[in-house]
Amino acid sequence: MSERNLYALDLAGVEFNRACGGNQGGGDDGESCVTLGAVPEVPGAFALGDSKRPDAQPLLFTGEELTAAGIDPARFGLSV
């Protein structure tokens, strides 16, 4: 992916998928979950959000950055 300001992208078309971390508390209220979606207009760009704060702006990453951070898009039903 060429150098690009990911935060300038329009995220309106991003469809987020959720993955949870397996907290011992159980249930949606106590579960640590993140959401991840591919940015449609830029192949290889992803938006990472917090399911407990859906109104917060998601963080944006390239597929390479996600892999380096140990985040597997396949866990969210996505591919790099």
Secondary structure, DSSP 8 states (H G I E B T S, - for coil): --S--GGGS--TT---EEEE---SS-HHHH--EEEEEE-TTSTTEEEEEETT-TTS--EEEEHHHHHHTT--GGGGT---
